[in-house]
Amino acid sequence: MHDLFWFGGWLIAVGILFIAALGLPSFCLRRRSIIARNIAAICSVIVMIVITVLANVALTRHDRYFDFTLEKIFTPDSSALDVVKKLARPIQLTYFYRADDPDGVRARHMVELLAKENALLRVETVDPDRHPSLAQTAGVKFYNAALLEAEGRQIVVRSTDEKEIALGIQKILREHVVTICFIQGHGEYASTNYEFHTHIEQLGGGDAGHSHGGDSSVVETTAHGMGRLRTSLEALGYDVREILPATNGVIEASCSVVIDGGPRTPYSEIETKALELYLIAGGAALLLYDLEFRRTASLEDLLKRIGVHVTNKVVADPNQHYAADPEMVAVTSYEPHPATNGLSFAFFPGARALEQTTTNAGISVSRLFSSSKDSTSAHMLAAHQHRQEHTPHSHSHDSAPNEHILAIASEGRLNADSAGAFRVIVVGDSDFASNSFYPYMSNNRLALALVRWLAHEGDQVPVAARIPIRRTVELNKDQQQIIYFLLVIALPLLVALLGLFVWWRRR
């Protein structure tokens, strides 16, 4: 509103100048002597120059722009704006753009707008073709790149996307290295696998549906991985690697957060003990346990100590689901918790129900999100041992409709000798974070939000790199039937009827 006031003042000044210019000739001609006319003209011109200079200075210092494009392509992304607004330390941003590249010119404009949001962000834009020495001095060898400098550190972000630049700002201001470790060794989704399938709607209904009963089974995702999640974590500035606790029975303290995404075979006693010692030392873990994962007695005991019981129940929601499959449970509201603030629609293909248990004093347990009150559950009588198997689960959804917990967060000290407070999030599904489902709805935002909270960075502005997905039109079974009827039956029939009508009129 303050800037709009100054903009209004500038408009008034322009109006005064316009009116004065129209009346200046008659004002000067009314003077009797030539000297008086010249003096009046000179004074009038000086006054108008002063008004023009002051008006433009005011407009420059209180600039306001309006973006009337539907896509808001001339407005910085809201998350990038939030990152800049919350800057507490100075940072220098030098953007090297290509003048004949529209994306580069837009990026230059975006960083200039970002600089107006916070004086701590100092921005300089450079065309390397006009100033090659500046690019050489900075060590930048390509166009459309942002050189970020803060507290003696430098990083280069090669992008025309202001979100990527905002991620770079967060990365250079991070005071310590955050290492994310993906556990492997039990058939988990590999973080180095970037394969995916676009079969979301095909899973809903019919023989190809994502049903755990009858003549179908769990979604087959043999070739899938968690490479897209890994790419997003690396874009946030995290170091990511895979670990095998089964080899040495240890989860290194250097792992800020460990992720076990969809294990298929049980933990050994050595691995369970390694996880317990890691939590006693104040570690953080994101445990994504699908229906196929069988827990040992020692792991069950460890989970119950932190307030979580992983059931053998599969959840179906007839009213709140994604596509045409009630077992692709959708979540549209979340419990109040720092890990789920501001999240919206996410879905979970083949989720298992969790239960909250009593714990020792000093451990806080919270449910994060649940299915709707109309959802049902059923015990799994025959769980898959491996992802490649096609043996269907045997069950029926006959429980009374009720909410079913899908994710639980726990934090505190496991015992009196704990070196620090642990953080654990258990989710009854891992497919939502796999490559094939990660980009859709808010699945990616949810996965990243859970990791950020575990890494004690939940107070940072949530910025996620854009994820490339194939442009597809997904239809459920009813929509497919309607289109088939219109194109195969209704449209040819209409053409035939019109032909008969024309023939009848002409006969």
C-alpha atoms as one frame of an Amber mdcrd trajectory, in Angstrom:
protein
   0.000   0.000   0.000   2.916   2.329   0.757   4.357   1.815  -2.738   0.927
   2.371  -4.306   0.728   5.725  -2.525   4.010   6.852  -4.086   2.895   5.537
  -7.468  -0.274   7.616  -7.151   1.835  10.667  -6.338   3.896  10.060  -9.470
   0.724   9.898 -11.565  -0.424  13.223 -10.068   2.967  14.789 -10.866   2.750
  13.549 -14.466  -0.743  15.037 -14.720   0.479  18.398 -13.394   3.323  18.419
 -15.894   0.936  17.630 -18.751  -1.450  20.434 -17.789   1.452  22.855 -17.254
   2.887  22.043 -20.672  -0.464  22.786 -22.316  -0.782  26.134 -20.549   2.859
  27.230 -20.795   2.617  29.058 -24.173  -0.388  31.166 -23.168   1.178  31.802
 -19.730   4.326  33.208 -21.319   2.515  35.186 -24.056   0.469  37.062 -21.452
   3.660  38.856 -20.395   4.086  42.255 -22.061   7.862  42.414 -22.417  10.114
  39.906 -24.138  12.333  39.734 -21.062   9.389  38.850 -18.819   8.261  36.185
 -21.280  11.736  34.614 -21.387  12.054  34.695 -17.594   8.601  33.078 -17.213
   9.476  30.391 -19.754  12.845  29.620 -18.144  11.361  29.453 -14.635   8.502
  27.257 -15.826  10.926  24.852 -17.533  13.145  24.697 -14.427  10.127  23.953
 -12.206   8.936  21.206 -14.558  12.427  19.664 -14.705  12.596  19.637 -10.889
   9.134  18.044 -10.645  10.110  15.447 -13.291  13.343  14.520 -11.498  11.671
  14.270  -8.083   8.761  12.247  -9.456  11.047   9.764 -11.165  13.284   9.454
  -8.117  10.225   8.717  -6.012   8.991   6.175  -8.556  12.383   4.458  -8.732
  12.693   4.198  -4.961   9.124   2.936  -4.621   8.710   0.943  -7.812   5.638
  -1.204  -8.286   4.933  -3.611 -11.103   1.778  -5.393 -12.208   1.756  -8.824
 -13.854  -1.418  -9.320 -15.875  -0.327 -12.603 -17.515  -2.419 -15.642 -16.664
   0.656 -17.738 -15.825   2.274 -14.910 -13.792   5.497 -15.406 -15.734   6.800
 -11.964 -14.731   6.308 -12.586 -11.000   8.858 -14.479  -8.878   7.704 -17.748
  -7.359   6.145 -17.272  -3.912   8.542 -19.701  -2.237  11.542 -17.848  -3.697
  10.101 -14.573  -2.404   9.672 -16.092   1.067  13.290 -17.279   1.102  14.556
 -13.788   0.295  12.223 -12.060   2.758  13.520 -14.256   5.605  17.199 -13.597
   4.881  19.033 -12.677   8.060  22.557 -12.572   6.637  23.913 -10.667   3.623
  24.420 -12.488   0.344  25.794 -11.325  -3.004  24.084 -12.617  -6.155  25.684
 -12.023  -9.540  23.615 -13.282 -12.453  25.303 -13.863 -15.814  22.602 -13.887
 -18.460  22.464 -14.154 -22.222  20.851 -11.048 -23.698  19.335 -12.872 -26.686
  17.806 -15.645 -24.558  14.243 -14.818 -23.361  14.585 -17.177 -20.386  17.836
 -15.528 -19.360  16.331 -12.046 -19.642  13.362 -13.178 -17.539  15.692 -14.649
 -14.910  17.606 -11.355 -14.769  14.321  -9.545 -14.183  13.320 -12.067 -11.484
  16.517 -11.679  -9.444  16.215  -7.901  -9.669  12.679  -8.149  -8.260  13.921
 -10.480  -5.515  16.549  -7.917  -4.528  13.802  -5.364  -3.836  12.307  -7.652
  -1.182  15.326  -7.564   1.134  18.288  -5.187   1.310  20.492  -8.077   2.485
  20.318  -9.555  -1.007  22.641  -7.572  -3.251  22.113  -8.345  -6.926  24.257
  -7.541  -9.944  23.361  -8.657 -13.468  26.048  -9.085 -16.105  25.994  -9.854
 -19.811  29.240 -11.858 -20.351  29.311 -10.847 -24.025  29.601  -7.176 -23.013
  31.724  -7.707 -19.912  33.748 -10.897 -20.471  36.348  -9.928 -17.885  33.769
 -10.018 -15.068  32.722 -13.549 -15.984  36.356 -14.681 -16.229  37.196 -13.130
 -12.863  34.228 -14.896 -11.250  35.168 -18.206 -12.882  31.784 -18.553 -14.595
  32.145 -20.229 -17.986  28.532 -20.437 -19.127  25.447 -18.297 -19.583  22.368
 -18.051 -17.364  24.167 -18.809 -14.129  23.932 -17.252 -10.679  27.087 -16.789
  -8.614  26.166 -16.758  -4.917  28.647 -15.456  -2.341  28.186 -15.398   1.425
  30.607 -15.481   4.354  33.572 -16.419   2.190  31.781 -19.267   0.384  30.735
 -19.442  -3.256  28.407 -21.645  -5.268  27.205 -21.404  -8.861  23.603 -22.218
  -9.788  23.157 -22.747 -13.506  19.461 -22.107 -14.040  16.875 -19.614 -15.256
  14.439 -20.744 -12.540  14.238 -18.485  -9.496  13.262 -21.514  -7.389  16.619
 -23.128  -8.162  18.351 -19.888  -7.228  16.390 -19.770  -3.955  17.525 -23.328
  -3.225  21.081 -22.172  -3.839  20.600 -19.360  -1.334  19.415 -21.822   1.295
  22.328 -24.131   0.500  25.075 -21.503   0.820  23.638 -20.207   4.108  23.439
 -23.688   5.660  25.837 -23.783   8.588  26.457 -27.540   8.613  26.405 -30.473
   6.235  23.209 -32.545   6.269  23.691 -36.129   5.094  20.717 -38.260   4.061
  21.404 -42.016   4.089  19.174 -44.462   2.209  19.235 -47.929   3.770  19.677
 -50.788   1.288  19.874 -54.544   1.588  16.224 -55.557   1.916  14.845 -54.942
  -1.555  14.216 -51.263  -0.873  13.607 -48.711  -3.582  17.083 -47.701  -4.760
  17.870 -43.999  -4.602  20.049 -44.433  -7.697  17.129 -45.771  -9.770  15.317
 -43.102 -11.802  12.915 -45.368 -13.705   9.203 -44.601 -13.522   5.888 -45.509
 -15.116   2.904 -43.281 -15.869   0.195 -45.751 -14.904  -1.624 -43.940 -12.134
  -5.135 -44.047 -13.569  -4.630 -47.490 -15.072  -4.355 -48.796 -11.552  -7.894
 -47.786 -10.749 -10.640 -50.329 -11.239 -10.942 -53.343 -13.460  -8.489 -56.169
 -13.915  -5.567 -53.765 -13.956  -6.644 -52.142 -10.736  -4.676 -51.663  -7.588
  -6.647 -54.085  -5.487  -5.342 -56.485  -2.879  -8.125 -58.945  -3.296  -9.825
 -60.963  -5.972  -7.737 -61.345  -9.130  -5.223 -58.548  -8.597  -2.396 -57.665
  -6.260  -0.204 -54.862  -5.000   0.989 -52.311  -7.553   3.888 -53.898  -9.423
   6.759 -51.425  -9.348   9.724 -53.689 -10.010  11.677 -51.142 -12.029  10.875
 -48.171  -9.813  13.213 -46.381  -7.479  13.481 -43.227  -5.378  15.817 -41.344
  -7.686  13.426 -38.419  -8.024  13.305 -37.989  -4.259  17.103 -38.171  -4.149
  17.391 -35.498  -6.864  15.093 -33.192  -4.872  17.113 -33.734  -1.695  20.346
 -32.955  -3.518  18.754 -29.802  -4.933  18.065 -28.741  -1.337  21.801 -28.979
  -0.683  21.811 -32.280   1.190  24.521 -34.896   0.740  22.876 -38.199  -0.195
  24.320 -41.708  -0.111  23.290 -45.321   0.376  24.326 -47.483   3.333  24.261
 -51.208   4.142  23.935 -51.657   7.932  23.900 -55.434   7.434  27.607 -55.385
   6.490  28.983 -53.871   9.698  25.947 -53.602  11.967  26.362 -49.843  12.343
  24.493 -46.757  11.183  27.103 -44.010  11.106  26.583 -40.917  13.220  27.367
 -38.845  10.113  23.900 -39.757   8.783  21.711 -36.828   9.768  18.631 -38.733
   8.580  18.258 -42.357   7.477  15.496 -43.374   5.078  14.302 -46.952   4.663
  12.003 -46.834   1.656   9.984 -49.988   1.145  12.023 -52.885   2.583  10.761
 -56.346   1.564  12.781 -58.735   3.727  13.040 -58.657   7.544  15.837 -56.947
   9.447  18.468 -59.090  11.070  19.036 -58.739  14.795  22.274 -56.875  14.044
  20.450 -54.295  11.914  17.702 -53.761  14.475  20.350 -53.198  17.139  22.154
 -50.749  14.844  18.930 -48.767  14.391  18.340 -48.763  18.152  21.862 -47.498
  18.906  21.497 -44.855  16.202  18.296 -43.557  17.814  19.839 -43.650  21.289
  22.590 -41.410  19.926  19.951 -38.894  18.782  19.494 -39.981  15.170  16.523
 -39.404  12.882  14.774 -41.954  10.672  12.042 -41.996   8.045  10.646 -45.543
   7.943   8.357 -46.277   4.985   6.941 -49.754   5.582   4.762 -51.295   2.868
   2.340 -54.182   3.295   4.968 -56.675   2.149   7.440 -55.903   4.950   7.509
 -58.437   7.781   8.763 -57.203  11.152  10.779 -59.284  13.542   9.913 -59.410
  17.237  12.888 -57.192  18.113  11.880 -54.546  15.578   8.275 -54.671  16.828
   9.550 -54.080  20.343  11.710 -51.124  19.234   8.825 -49.527  17.357   6.477
 -49.932  20.318   9.038 -48.266  22.566   8.821 -45.168  20.377   5.007 -45.343
  20.291   4.265 -47.086  16.983   2.598 -50.384  16.179   2.695 -51.448  12.530
  -0.370 -53.566  11.815  -1.039 -56.082   9.055  -4.154 -54.226   7.931  -4.612
 -52.764   4.482  -6.728 -49.593   4.308  -9.416 -48.828   1.737 -11.360 -45.589
   1.518 -14.470 -45.736  -0.701 -15.078 -41.975  -0.583 -11.642 -40.377  -0.351
  -9.218 -41.972  -2.786  -7.244 -41.204  -5.919  -8.380 -42.348  -9.370 -10.920
 -45.189  -9.243  -9.127 -47.321  -6.661 -10.287 -47.165  -3.013  -6.947 -48.640
  -1.929  -5.124 -45.568  -3.246  -6.076 -43.725  -0.076  -6.140 -39.935  -0.390
  -5.355 -37.483   2.413  -6.576 -33.893   2.233  -6.130 -32.765   5.853  -3.332
 -33.223   8.349  -2.935 -33.105  12.108  -1.279 -29.962  13.495   2.449 -30.705
  13.370   5.536 -28.852  12.094   6.196 -31.644   9.587   2.874 -31.229   7.793
   2.169 -27.490   7.870   0.687 -26.136   4.659   0.340 -29.485   2.888  -2.614
 -30.514   0.738  -3.807 -33.497  -1.285  -1.522 -36.570  -1.220  -2.287 -40.220
  -1.925  -0.900 -43.568  -0.816  -1.150 -46.659  -3.040  -1.727 -49.703  -0.850
  -1.288 -48.229   2.635  -1.146 -50.228   5.846  -2.690 -48.993   9.068  -0.611
 -47.896  12.058  -1.533 -47.695  15.724  -0.267 -45.433  18.475   1.073 -47.128
  21.627   1.970 -45.914  25.087   5.596 -44.938  25.671   7.930 -43.943  28.451
   7.998 -40.416  29.788  10.029 -38.047  27.657   8.815 -39.403  24.329   6.235
 -37.407  22.379   4.118 -39.304  19.832   1.824 -37.614  17.304  -0.267 -38.869
  14.439   0.469 -36.938  11.255  -2.422 -37.942   9.005  -5.122 -40.566   8.715
  -7.673 -41.896   6.269 -11.231 -40.557   6.396 -13.934 -41.743   8.783 -15.481
 -43.770   5.956 -12.390 -45.944   5.453 -12.230 -49.635   6.310  -9.384 -52.076
   6.899  -8.748 -55.784   6.575  -6.069 -58.142   7.849  -3.542 -59.382   5.330
  -3.556 -63.176   5.325  -0.854 -63.618   2.704   1.658 -60.821   2.303   4.072
 -60.588  -0.624   7.575 -61.656   0.168   9.049 -59.907  -2.853   7.989 -57.157
  -5.176   8.189 -59.465  -8.208   5.556 -61.937  -6.934   1.988 -61.725  -8.232
   0.209 -63.787  -5.568  -2.812 -61.745  -4.455  -3.512 -60.860  -0.865  -6.438
 -62.676   0.657  -8.748 -60.395   2.597 -12.002 -58.515   2.531 -12.690 -54.998
   3.725 -15.301 -55.795   6.331 -14.250 -53.675   9.322 -16.502 -50.907  10.593
 -15.834 -47.527   8.936 -13.346 -45.533  10.969 -10.224 -43.410  10.713  -6.974
 -45.315  10.250  -3.614 -43.766  11.087  -1.245 -43.727   8.117   1.757 -41.883
   9.601   3.112 -41.281  13.114   5.899 -38.988  14.320   7.824 -39.693  17.507
  10.598 -37.761  19.240  12.380 -37.839  22.584  14.992 -39.892  24.410  14.877
 -43.649  24.090  16.403 -44.174  27.534  18.144 -42.266  30.308  21.560 -42.804
  28.724  20.585 -41.341  25.349  23.133 -38.899  23.954  20.388 -36.877  22.279
  16.741 -36.757  21.321  15.753 -38.948  18.386  13.182 -38.198  15.713  11.304
 -40.905  13.841   8.464 -40.837  11.318   6.794 -44.108  10.341   4.536 -44.183
   7.261   2.514 -47.238   6.248   3.452 -46.822   2.571   6.521 -46.125   0.466
   4.982 -46.002  -3.018   3.903 -42.376  -2.560   7.592 -41.386  -2.593   8.604
 -43.691  -5.459   9.447 -42.292  -8.878   6.069 -43.088 -10.430   3.960 -41.353
  -7.780   6.361 -38.793  -6.314   5.640 -35.901  -8.750   1.850 -36.025  -8.473
  -0.419 -33.962  -6.212   1.478 -33.084  -3.010   3.362 -36.372  -2.652   6.729
 -34.715  -3.312   6.033 -31.823  -0.949   5.025 -34.259   1.777   8.129 -36.439
   1.379  10.446 -33.408   1.484   8.599 -31.883   4.441   9.040 -35.085   6.463
  12.778 -35.155   5.729  13.190 -31.457   6.556  11.536 -31.929   9.939  13.707
 -34.944  10.707  16.788 -32.904   9.745  15.701 -30.098  12.113  15.164 -27.735
   9.176  11.403 -27.528   9.332  11.559 -23.771   9.920  13.052 -23.170   6.484
  10.868 -22.008   3.627   9.790 -25.144   1.734  11.226 -24.808  -1.760  11.157
 -27.789  -4.088  12.864 -28.052  -7.441  10.497 -28.526 -10.348  10.100 -32.185
 -11.290   9.805 -33.038 -14.988   6.775 -35.216 -15.680   5.212 -36.373 -18.887
   2.223 -34.382 -20.011  -0.603 -36.900 -19.936  -4.364 -36.811 -19.641  -5.355
 -39.321 -16.983  -8.935 -40.684 -17.091 -10.740 -42.982 -14.730 -12.874 -45.877
 -15.915 -16.161 -43.924 -16.021 -14.576 -41.115 -18.044 -13.131 -43.637 -20.488
 -16.556 -45.224 -20.970 -18.167 -41.832 -21.600 -15.574 -40.923 -24.228 -15.956
 -44.345 -25.868 -19.738 -43.921 -26.035 -19.495 -40.405 -27.489 -16.844 -41.190
 -30.119 -17.718 -44.749 -31.119 -21.496 -44.780 -30.766 -23.048 -41.328 -30.385
 -21.006 -39.421 -32.981 -21.397 -41.975 -35.852 -25.086 -42.354 -34.998 -25.552
 -38.576 -35.122 -23.860 -38.395 -38.532 -26.107 -41.195 -39.836 -29.241 -39.468
 -38.526 -28.218 -36.171 -40.135 -27.644 -37.990 -43.413 -31.110 -39.560 -43.242
 -32.636 -36.179 -42.434 -30.955 -34.502 -45.438 -31.999 -37.392 -47.722 -35.612
 -37.163 -46.484 -35.740 -33.390 -47.091 -34.435 -33.755 -50.665 -36.551 -36.701
 -51.796
